[in-house]
Amino acid sequence: MDFSSVSVVRPYEQIVKQIQHAIREGQLPRGSKLPTERELADQFGVSRSVVREAIKVLDTMGLVESRQGSGSFIRNSTIESVSRAFVLSVSPDAESVEKLFEFRLGLEVQSAYLAAARRTDEQIEMLNGELIVFQESAGLNDWALFRKFDEQFHQMVAQASGNPYLQVAIAAVRDMQQDVVRLYAKHTGAMSLAISHHAAITDAIARQDSSDAAAQMYAHIEYTAGVVQARADIASKASPEEVAP
């Protein structure tokens, strides 16, 4: 494999992109082992710490897995390959983010609709418990914690839908929007609004009102998409120092 050296502000992103391309082109088939950190660092012309960061991102995307004492491997399961297909089908630019939100909108609205019809009492208890912790964490202004609870909430709704395909697809799309929280966090009042949206969605699911659950989820995703797009437009016109997380 002929990887080119990297000389950009965030080199790990370029490493991720090149490895994605190698997987897509079949140069790194499922189950194959990646070169060692040292070998990758030499090929890319970066430090081993940069390679480790890239591997972490690829692992989050569901593209690779690290095995203790054995190295990193291209993931080999059928479910993971579905997630990987989503990841490899787009590029990380502003237009793709917009299209991803369009795709996510349909998935999450359907997920909420089905969750209201199929949810169990136990799942409602879990959603309400998650909402309480979410509300309590708001005062900490901790966006890493916010992202954690946000991910858990949307996955719980997907699980309540009873459709495993929706669960996989929603997880894959959200993985591709890892930087969304960083942009969303810059919007005044975003956390409190997100909590109120989650509360409205949970209430509709608890009442088993599928139409309202779908409408509340639609409003939530549409609002988030609007905020992120606006922040992305601002970021594209600003210097790297102004938009650094």
Backbone as CSV, one residue per row, in Angstrom:
resi,resn,N_x,N_y,N_z,CA_x,CA_y,CA_z,C_x,C_y,C_z
1,MET,0.845,-1.197,0.000,0.000,0.000,0.000,0.876,1.241,0.000
2,ASP,0.537,2.193,-0.852,1.306,3.427,-0.947,0.523,4.569,-0.316
3,PHE,0.784,4.831,0.960,0.170,5.956,1.637,1.053,7.180,1.442
4,SER,0.443,8.352,1.300,1.218,9.581,1.153,1.437,10.230,2.503
5,SER,2.508,10.986,2.655,2.806,11.656,3.913,1.769,12.744,4.181
6,VAL,1.625,13.107,5.452,0.602,14.051,5.872,1.237,15.322,6.400
7,SER,0.736,16.466,5.965,1.267,17.744,6.442,0.130,18.751,6.558
8,VAL,-0.855,18.434,7.443,-1.992,19.321,7.663,-2.142,19.586,9.151
9,VAL,-3.043,20.492,9.506,-3.226,20.876,10.903,-3.681,19.688,11.736
10,ARG,-4.601,18.890,11.202,-5.088,17.724,11.924,-4.776,16.470,11.104
11,PRO,-3.536,16.015,11.150,-3.096,14.918,10.281,-3.836,13.611,10.500
12,TYR,-4.341,13.364,11.718,-5.012,12.090,11.944,-6.244,11.945,11.054
13,GLU,-6.890,13.086,10.706,-8.062,13.028,9.837,-7.687,12.550,8.439
14,GLN,-6.512,12.969,7.975,-6.051,12.534,6.658,-5.684,11.054,6.666
15,ILE,-5.164,10.597,7.806,-4.853,9.169,7.936,-6.141,8.361,7.876
16,VAL,-7.157,8.822,8.616,-8.465,8.152,8.600,-8.995,8.076,7.176
17,LYS,-8.907,9.181,6.456,-9.429,9.242,5.085,-8.703,8.254,4.174
18,GLN,-7.384,8.156,4.290,-6.623,7.261,3.423,-6.902,5.794,3.748
19,ILE,-7.060,5.487,5.049,-7.359,4.101,5.419,-8.775,3.742,4.985
20,GLN,-9.718,4.690,5.114,-11.071,4.459,4.597,-11.019,4.112,3.104
21,HIS,-10.224,4.869,2.357,-10.104,4.640,0.910,-9.526,3.254,0.646
22,ALA,-8.518,2.859,1.431,-7.901,1.543,1.247,-8.905,0.422,1.512
23,ILE,-9.781,0.624,2.503,-10.811,-0.373,2.796,-11.824,-0.429,1.654
24,ARG,-12.247,0.755,1.207,-13.247,0.839,0.140,-12.747,0.189,-1.146
25,GLU,-11.448,0.350,-1.436,-10.873,-0.187,-2.668,-10.456,-1.650,-2.543
26,GLY,-10.647,-2.226,-1.358,-10.311,-3.627,-1.168,-8.852,-3.891,-0.862
27,GLN,-8.071,-2.832,-0.663,-6.664,-3.011,-0.319,-6.505,-3.516,1.115
28,LEU,-7.510,-3.230,1.946,-7.543,-3.727,3.320,-8.860,-4.491,3.504
29,PRO,-8.897,-5.765,3.176,-10.136,-6.545,3.277,-10.543,-6.819,4.724
30,ARG,-11.810,-7.166,4.917,-12.306,-7.471,6.254,-11.483,-8.573,6.899
31,GLY,-11.145,-8.367,8.163,-10.378,-9.358,8.898,-8.881,-9.192,8.780
32,SER,-8.421,-8.347,7.852,-6.975,-8.173,7.677,-6.385,-7.307,8.785
33,LYS,-5.122,-7.491,9.011,-4.429,-6.759,10.069,-3.770,-5.508,9.502
34,LEU,-3.914,-4.398,10.237,-3.237,-3.168,9.834,-1.740,-3.277,10.133
35,PRO,-0.909,-2.527,9.418,0.501,-2.459,9.786,0.640,-1.957,11.229
36,THR,1.776,-2.162,11.837,1.985,-1.719,13.216,1.979,-0.191,13.301
37,GLU,1.853,0.325,14.513,1.883,1.776,14.711,3.155,2.377,14.138
38,ARG,4.274,1.724,14.389,5.560,2.229,13.895,5.590,2.260,12.369
39,GLU,5.096,1.187,11.759,5.088,1.116,10.300,4.166,2.176,9.701
40,LEU,2.987,2.353,10.304,2.071,3.377,9.811,2.645,4.772,9.992
41,ALA,3.300,4.994,11.138,3.902,6.305,11.393,4.964,6.622,10.345
42,ASP,5.755,5.612,9.979,6.788,5.813,8.956,6.152,6.095,7.591
43,GLN,5.100,5.356,7.237,4.470,5.530,5.933,3.773,6.883,5.801
44,PHE,3.127,7.315,6.896,2.405,8.588,6.854,3.298,9.791,7.153
45,GLY,4.474,9.519,7.720,5.376,10.612,8.054,4.918,11.415,9.260
46,VAL,4.313,10.723,10.250,3.826,11.388,11.464,4.312,10.627,12.688
47,SER,3.987,11.153,13.864,4.361,10.472,15.102,3.407,9.320,15.381
48,ARG,3.813,8.423,16.260,2.969,7.288,16.610,1.709,7.742,17.346
49,SER,1.793,8.858,18.081,0.617,9.361,18.803,-0.475,9.799,17.822
50,VAL,-0.067,10.349,16.673,-1.040,10.742,15.645,-1.707,9.496,15.061
51,VAL,-0.922,8.459,14.838,-1.472,7.202,14.336,-2.471,6.624,15.335
52,ARG,-2.114,6.681,16.626,-3.023,6.159,17.652,-4.350,6.911,17.648
53,GLU,-4.298,8.240,17.457,-5.519,9.037,17.400,-6.383,8.615,16.212
54,ALA,-5.742,8.382,15.073,-6.477,7.942,13.887,-7.126,6.577,14.113
55,ILE,-6.406,5.672,14.757,-6.946,4.339,15.036,-8.149,4.434,15.967
56,LYS,-8.091,5.348,16.943,-9.212,5.553,17.852,-10.454,6.003,17.095
57,VAL,-10.265,6.925,16.146,-11.387,7.412,15.349,-11.951,6.280,14.492
58,LEU,-11.087,5.525,13.865,-11.524,4.406,13.029,-12.268,3.358,13.855
59,ASP,-11.827,3.164,15.089,-12.497,2.232,15.992,-13.896,2.738,16.332
60,THR,-14.013,4.057,16.602,-15.309,4.659,16.904,-16.258,4.529,15.722
61,MET,-15.721,4.662,14.523,-16.527,4.531,13.313,-16.970,3.088,13.063
62,GLY,-16.353,2.147,13.778,-16.694,0.749,13.556,-15.912,0.107,12.432
63,LEU,-14.828,0.759,12.012,-14.047,0.238,10.886,-12.943,-0.719,11.318
64,VAL,-12.354,-0.468,12.479,-11.277,-1.331,12.956,-11.522,-1.701,14.417
65,GLU,-10.832,-2.730,14.863,-10.861,-3.103,16.272,-9.439,-3.394,16.719
66,SER,-9.127,-2.988,17.941,-7.799,-3.233,18.502,-7.862,-4.454,19.403
67,ARG,-6.968,-5.389,19.181,-6.914,-6.610,19.982,-5.651,-6.587,20.828
68,GLN,-5.828,-6.724,22.127,-4.708,-6.651,23.060,-3.605,-7.619,22.676
69,GLY,-2.423,-7.065,22.449,-1.263,-7.886,22.148,-1.176,-8.380,20.713
70,SER,-2.211,-8.075,19.899,-2.211,-8.579,18.526,-2.184,-7.479,17.476
71,GLY,-2.618,-6.268,17.832,-2.638,-5.173,16.876,-4.055,-4.764,16.508
72,SER,-4.199,-4.051,15.401,-5.500,-3.549,14.947,-5.916,-4.272,13.673
73,PHE,-7.216,-4.593,13.591,-7.744,-5.369,12.473,-8.983,-4.687,11.892
74,ILE,-9.193,-4.887,10.596,-10.418,-4.417,9.952,-11.562,-5.276,10.474
75,ARG,-12.630,-4.636,10.928,-13.739,-5.382,11.528,-14.371,-6.335,10.517
76,ASN,-14.866,-7.442,11.063,-15.243,-8.558,10.192,-16.694,-9.005,10.303
77,SER,-17.512,-8.376,11.199,-18.876,-8.874,11.379,-19.825,-8.254,10.360
78,THR,-20.946,-8.899,10.132,-21.925,-8.425,9.166,-22.522,-7.096,9.593
79,ILE,-22.899,-6.978,10.876,-23.501,-5.735,11.364,-22.516,-4.581,11.245
80,GLU,-21.255,-4.829,11.603,-20.257,-3.774,11.507,-20.021,-3.356,10.067
81,SER,-20.170,-4.306,9.130,-19.955,-3.955,7.724,-21.058,-3.021,7.230
82,VAL,-22.274,-3.144,7.794,-23.352,-2.225,7.431,-22.999,-0.824,7.891
83,SER,-22.538,-0.720,9.139,-22.131,0.581,9.667,-20.989,1.155,8.842
84,ARG,-20.026,0.296,8.490,-18.878,0.751,7.713,-19.312,1.244,6.333
85,ALA,-20.301,0.608,5.743,-20.768,1.026,4.419,-21.299,2.457,4.460
86,PHE,-22.004,2.814,5.527,-22.482,4.183,5.685,-21.310,5.143,5.784
87,VAL,-20.330,4.777,6.621,-19.192,5.655,6.865,-18.403,5.915,5.590
88,LEU,-18.233,4.878,4.776,-17.413,5.003,3.581,-18.142,5.663,2.416
89,SER,-19.460,5.832,2.545,-20.234,6.328,1.415,-20.254,7.844,1.296
90,VAL,-19.731,8.543,2.302,-19.797,10.000,2.288,-18.436,10.600,2.592
91,SER,-18.324,11.904,2.326,-17.116,12.647,2.674,-17.474,13.650,3.760
92,PRO,-16.508,14.004,4.637,-16.807,14.861,5.783,-16.840,16.344,5.439
93,ASP,-17.677,16.755,4.478,-17.776,18.175,4.160,-19.147,18.697,4.557
94,ALA,-19.359,20.016,4.409,-20.603,20.644,4.871,-21.829,20.065,4.173
95,GLU,-21.706,19.812,2.870,-22.854,19.283,2.122,-23.219,17.892,2.609
96,SER,-22.194,17.069,2.902,-22.460,15.722,3.386,-23.124,15.748,4.752
97,VAL,-22.714,16.686,5.607,-23.331,16.812,6.928,-24.816,17.119,6.777
98,GLU,-25.139,18.015,5.839,-26.542,18.355,5.593,-27.325,17.147,5.112
99,LYS,-26.738,16.380,4.202,-27.411,15.194,3.672,-27.557,14.129,4.765
100,LEU,-26.553,14.036,5.632,-26.638,13.077,6.726,-27.795,13.405,7.665
101,PHE,-27.998,14.692,7.916,-29.119,15.090,8.762,-30.451,14.741,8.089
102,GLU,-30.512,14.887,6.780,-31.728,14.500,6.059,-32.000,13.005,6.252
103,PHE,-30.952,12.220,6.143,-31.076,10.773,6.298,-31.431,10.427,7.739
104,ARG,-30.738,11.064,8.675,-30.978,10.810,10.094,-32.410,11.193,10.479
105,LEU,-32.930,12.251,9.889,-34.286,12.717,10.199,-35.304,11.602,9.957
106,GLY,-35.231,10.977,8.795,-36.166,9.900,8.476,-36.034,8.721,9.425
107,LEU,-34.797,8.365,9.743,-34.552,7.227,10.635,-35.097,7.483,12.038
108,GLU,-34.769,8.655,12.586,-35.119,8.925,13.982,-36.611,9.201,14.158
109,VAL,-37.237,9.805,13.169,-38.682,10.036,13.238,-39.417,8.689,13.236
110,GLN,-39.000,7.792,12.354,-39.608,6.459,12.316,-39.336,5.703,13.613
111,SER,-38.121,5.865,14.143,-37.758,5.217,15.396,-38.678,5.658,16.528
112,ALA,-38.927,6.973,16.643,-39.800,7.501,17.694,-41.237,7.029,17.491
113,TYR,-41.684,7.010,16.243,-43.047,6.571,15.922,-43.268,5.128,16.389
114,LEU,-42.328,4.260,16.054,-42.444,2.855,16.429,-42.251,2.650,17.929
115,ALA,-41.363,3.445,18.528,-41.107,3.315,19.964,-42.375,3.574,20.765
116,ALA,-43.157,4.567,20.340,-44.396,4.880,21.043,-45.384,3.716,20.964
117,ALA,-45.354,2.999,19.871,-46.286,1.887,19.684,-45.816,0.613,20.381
118,ARG,-44.492,0.455,20.505,-43.953,-0.829,20.948,-43.244,-0.801,22.301
119,ARG,-43.050,0.370,22.859,-42.237,0.470,24.075,-42.829,-0.356,25.224
120,THR,-41.941,-0.809,26.113,-42.374,-1.518,27.311,-42.337,-0.558,28.491
121,ASP,-42.968,-0.948,29.590,-42.932,-0.115,30.797,-41.494,0.054,31.295
122,GLU,-40.710,-0.996,31.171,-39.314,-0.940,31.608,-38.528,0.073,30.770
123,GLN,-38.777,0.104,29.482,-38.076,1.054,28.608,-38.459,2.492,28.927
124,ILE,-39.719,2.721,29.305,-40.138,4.066,29.706,-39.431,4.474,30.996
125,GLU,-39.308,3.551,31.929,-38.581,3.831,33.168,-37.137,4.212,32.874
126,MET,-36.526,3.498,31.938,-35.136,3.788,31.570,-35.022,5.152,30.905
127,LEU,-35.956,5.487,30.026,-35.933,6.790,29.359,-36.130,7.923,30.371
128,ASN,-37.060,7.736,31.303,-37.284,8.755,32.329,-36.066,8.901,33.237
129,GLY,-35.429,7.771,33.559,-34.223,7.826,34.382,-33.092,8.552,33.669
130,GLU,-32.955,8.278,32.385,-31.927,8.946,31.575,-32.196,10.442,31.515
131,LEU,-33.468,10.810,31.402,-33.844,12.215,31.325,-33.516,12.949,32.616
132,ILE,-33.743,12.300,33.749,-33.444,12.911,35.052,-31.950,13.183,35.187
133,VAL,-31.147,12.199,34.834,-29.686,12.371,34.918,-29.226,13.448,33.943
134,PHE,-29.841,13.469,32.775,-29.542,14.473,31.751,-29.810,15.872,32.304
135,GLN,-30.951,16.037,32.960,-31.330,17.332,33.522,-30.385,17.743,34.645
136,GLU,-29.998,16.783,35.473,-29.093,17.075,36.587,-27.708,17.472,36.106
137,SER,-27.307,16.941,34.969,-25.964,17.230,34.445,-25.895,18.587,33.740
138,ALA,-27.065,19.168,33.442,-27.089,20.421,32.687,-26.336,21.537,33.402
139,GLY,-26.461,21.564,34.738,-25.793,22.616,35.496,-24.275,22.530,35.467
140,LEU,-23.749,21.385,35.094,-22.294,21.207,35.050,-21.682,21.814,33.786
141,ASN,-22.519,22.054,32.787,-22.058,22.601,31.501,-20.923,21.759,30.915
142,ASP,-21.063,20.452,31.071,-20.051,19.506,30.591,-20.547,18.903,29.279
143,TRP,-19.957,19.343,28.162,-20.460,18.913,26.854,-20.057,17.485,26.501
144,ALA,-18.986,17.002,27.106,-18.625,15.595,26.896,-19.685,14.707,27.542
145,LEU,-20.133,15.111,28.737,-21.181,14.376,29.436,-22.505,14.504,28.686
146,PHE,-22.764,15.700,28.180,-23.984,15.933,27.392,-24.028,14.979,26.202
147,ARG,-22.928,14.883,25.496,-22.893,14.008,24.320,-23.165,12.558,24.706
148,LYS,-22.599,12.132,25.846,-22.797,10.758,26.305,-24.280,10.475,26.530
149,PHE,-24.953,11.364,27.270,-26.367,11.149,27.563,-27.233,11.303,26.318
150,ASP,-26.840,12.201,25.421,-27.577,12.379,24.176,-27.527,11.104,23.342
151,GLU,-26.341,10.510,23.244,-26.186,9.258,22.504,-27.048,8.163,23.125
152,GLN,-26.989,8.065,24.452,-27.731,7.010,25.144,-29.234,7.178,24.936
153,PHE,-29.714,8.419,24.994,-31.142,8.672,24.826,-31.631,8.206,23.453
154,HIS,-30.923,8.611,22.409,-31.361,8.262,21.056,-31.253,6.758,20.796
155,GLN,-30.268,6.111,21.411,-30.164,4.665,21.262,-31.280,3.949,22.017
156,MET,-31.679,4.507,23.168,-32.792,3.915,23.922,-34.091,3.997,23.128
157,VAL,-34.306,5.132,22.469,-35.499,5.278,21.634,-35.452,4.254,20.494
158,ALA,-34.282,4.112,19.880,-34.126,3.147,18.787,-34.386,1.725,19.267
159,GLN,-33.898,1.405,20.464,-34.128,0.074,21.020,-35.613,-0.154,21.283
160,ALA,-36.304,0.895,21.776,-37.739,0.786,22.049,-38.542,0.595,20.776
161,SER,-37.974,1.001,19.629,-38.679,0.816,18.351,-38.837,-0.651,18.004
162,GLY,-37.973,-1.490,18.596,-38.028,-2.917,18.325,-37.477,-3.312,16.970
163,ASN,-36.823,-2.373,16.284,-36.286,-2.648,14.947,-34.756,-2.583,14.980
164,PRO,-34.063,-3.721,14.921,-32.600,-3.723,15.016,-31.907,-3.005,13.861
165,TYR,-32.567,-2.944,12.700,-31.969,-2.256,11.561,-31.919,-0.745,11.815
166,LEU,-32.966,-0.230,12.424,-32.964,1.190,12.791,-31.871,1.470,13.817
167,GLN,-31.681,0.570,14.754,-30.653,0.756,15.772,-29.270,0.881,15.145
168,VAL,-28.959,-0.035,14.217,-27.645,-0.021,13.568,-27.471,1.230,12.720
169,ALA,-28.504,1.572,11.944,-28.408,2.727,11.043,-28.266,4.028,11.825
170,ILE,-29.043,4.185,12.883,-28.963,5.407,13.685,-27.610,5.522,14.360
171,ALA,-27.103,4.413,14.889,-25.783,4.433,15.519,-24.704,4.819,14.514
172,ALA,-24.812,4.293,13.290,-23.817,4.595,12.259,-23.846,6.068,11.874
173,VAL,-25.048,6.627,11.672,-25.157,8.029,11.279,-24.641,8.944,12.380
174,ARG,-24.960,8.624,13.624,-24.502,9.466,14.734,-22.980,9.388,14.883
175,ASP,-22.406,8.236,14.580,-20.943,8.115,14.598,-20.308,9.064,13.587
176,MET,-20.982,9.244,12.457,-20.442,10.113,11.414,-20.608,11.594,11.749
177,GLN,-21.373,11.876,12.799,-21.600,13.266,13.187,-20.913,13.571,14.530
178,GLN,-19.714,13.051,14.694,-19.017,13.189,15.968,-18.744,14.634,16.356
179,ASP,-18.548,15.503,15.369,-18.224,16.900,15.666,-19.456,17.772,15.860
180,VAL,-20.644,17.178,15.778,-21.868,17.962,15.889,-21.979,18.642,17.245
181,VAL,-21.662,17.917,18.323,-21.781,18.490,19.670,-20.890,19.705,19.824
182,ARG,-19.690,19.664,19.233,-18.780,20.808,19.343,-19.396,22.052,18.721
183,LEU,-20.065,21.896,17.588,-20.729,23.032,16.943,-21.995,23.435,17.692
184,TYR,-22.765,22.446,18.115,-24.016,22.692,18.825,-23.757,23.403,20.149
185,ALA,-22.621,23.060,20.786,-22.304,23.625,22.094,-22.098,25.131,22.046
186,LYS,-21.750,25.672,20.892,-21.499,27.101,20.763,-22.795,27.919,20.677
187,HIS,-23.938,27.234,20.604,-25.221,27.924,20.481,-25.806,28.166,21.869
188,THR,-26.084,29.405,22.204,-26.608,29.761,23.516,-27.924,29.042,23.799
189,GLY,-28.000,28.416,24.976,-29.217,27.733,25.391,-29.444,26.386,24.755
190,ALA,-28.456,25.884,24.020,-28.641,24.631,23.285,-28.904,23.451,24.216
191,MET,-28.203,23.379,25.341,-28.358,22.232,26.225,-29.765,22.182,26.831
192,SER,-30.254,23.311,27.331,-31.583,23.321,27.948,-32.669,23.003,26.914
193,LEU,-32.480,23.479,25.699,-33.447,23.177,24.644,-33.440,21.691,24.290
194,ALA,-32.257,21.117,24.220,-32.156,19.690,23.913,-32.861,18.865,24.979
195,ILE,-32.696,19.261,26.238,-33.344,18.539,27.335,-34.863,18.643,27.228
196,SER,-35.361,19.840,26.899,-36.809,19.999,26.756,-37.340,19.178,25.581
197,HIS,-36.549,19.096,24.504,-36.949,18.268,23.363,-37.033,16.797,23.770
198,HIS,-36.016,16.339,24.493,-35.990,14.949,24.937,-37.180,14.646,25.856
199,ALA,-37.514,15.610,26.703,-38.642,15.421,27.624,-39.951,15.276,26.846
200,ALA,-40.119,16.097,25.809,-41.345,16.030,24.999,-41.432,14.708,24.241
201,ILE,-40.304,14.243,23.742,-40.273,12.958,23.027,-40.606,11.819,23.981
202,THR,-39.988,11.845,25.160,-40.238,10.804,26.165,-41.701,10.779,26.586
203,ASP,-42.285,11.958,26.791,-43.691,12.047,27.195,-44.605,11.432,26.132
204,ALA,-44.347,11.739,24.870,-45.181,11.203,23.786,-45.047,9.683,23.684
205,ILE,-43.830,9.178,23.866,-43.612,7.726,23.820,-44.315,7.058,24.997
206,ALA,-44.230,7.680,26.170,-44.884,7.130,27.358,-46.396,7.065,27.173
207,ARG,-46.965,8.066,26.499,-48.411,8.103,26.256,-48.817,7.220,25.075
208,GLN,-47.822,6.632,24.444,-48.036,5.787,23.261,-48.749,6.546,22.138
209,ASP,-48.363,7.817,22.013,-48.892,8.667,20.940,-47.841,8.715,19.823
210,SER,-47.962,7.804,18.887,-46.952,7.672,17.837,-46.818,8.937,16.987
211,SER,-47.955,9.544,16.651,-47.919,10.741,15.811,-47.189,11.885,16.504
212,ASP,-47.467,12.073,17.802,-46.807,13.147,18.536,-45.335,12.835,18.752
213,ALA,-45.012,11.581,19.031,-43.610,11.191,19.213,-42.810,11.485,17.948
214,ALA,-43.388,11.149,16.802,-42.723,11.417,15.526,-42.579,12.909,15.295
215,ALA,-43.619,13.678,15.627,-43.580,15.132,15.425,-42.541,15.784,16.330
216,GLN,-42.472,15.328,17.581,-41.501,15.892,18.528,-40.062,15.563,18.105
217,MET,-39.845,14.345,17.606,-38.512,13.969,17.149,-38.141,14.763,15.898
218,TYR,-39.114,14.948,15.022,-38.878,15.731,13.800,-38.431,17.149,14.164
219,ALA,-39.142,17.770,15.102,-38.798,19.132,15.521,-37.399,19.181,16.139
220,HIS,-37.064,18.145,16.912,-35.752,18.087,17.571,-34.615,17.981,16.562
221,ILE,-34.744,17.066,15.612,-33.675,16.871,14.625,-33.576,18.073,13.686
222,GLU,-34.719,18.624,13.288,-34.721,19.798,12.417,-34.033,20.982,13.101
223,TYR,-34.332,21.176,14.385,-33.716,22.277,15.130,-32.194,22.073,15.232
224,THR,-31.791,20.864,15.598,-30.359,20.560,15.720,-29.644,20.774,14.393
225,ALA,-30.253,20.307,13.310,-29.656,20.462,11.987,-29.478,21.936,11.639
226,GLY,-30.481,22.743,11.957,-30.393,24.178,11.670,-29.277,24.857,12.427
227,VAL,-29.142,24.516,13.712,-28.083,25.103,14.542,-26.713,24.690,14.033
228,VAL,-26.553,23.399,13.765,-25.253,22.884,13.310,-24.862,23.493,11.967
229,GLN,-25.824,23.600,11.056,-25.530,24.169,9.744,-25.104,25.631,9.867
230,ALA,-25.789,26.368,10.744,-25.441,27.772,10.945,-24.050,27.901,11.539
231,ARG,-23.742,27.050,12.528,-22.413,27.102,13.151,-21.339,26.652,12.161
232,ALA,-21.663,25.673,11.323,-20.693,25.198,10.324,-20.381,26.303,9.327
233,ASP,-21.399,27.088,8.951,-21.189,28.193,8.020,-20.274,29.251,8.641
234,ILE,-20.500,29.518,9.926,-19.653,30.488,10.634,-18.223,29.972,10.722
235,ALA,-18.098,28.669,11.070,-16.771,28.069,11.216,-15.993,28.079,9.910
236,SER,-16.702,27.893,8.790,-16.023,27.851,7.495,-15.424,29.192,7.118
237,LYS,-15.937,30.272,7.714,-15.465,31.611,7.391,-14.476,32.147,8.423
238,ALA,-14.269,31.357,9.488,-13.399,31.815,10.568,-12.023,31.159,10.465
239,SER,-11.088,31.670,11.238,-9.731,31.109,11.261,-9.740,29.876,12.132
240,PRO,-8.760,28.948,11.986,-8.699,27.742,12.799,-8.678,28.054,14.292
241,GLU,-8.024,29.156,14.702,-7.942,29.516,16.112,-9.298,29.866,16.680
242,GLU,-10.177,30.461,15.844,-11.478,30.890,16.308,-12.453,29.741,16.509
243,VAL,-12.257,28.630,15.799,-13.211,27.532,15.882,-12.633,26.299,16.574
244,ALA,-11.412,26.377,17.078,-10.803,25.232,17.748,-11.622,24.852,18.957
245,PRO,-11.841,23.519,19.192,-12.641,23.092,20.335,-11.918,23.348,21.645
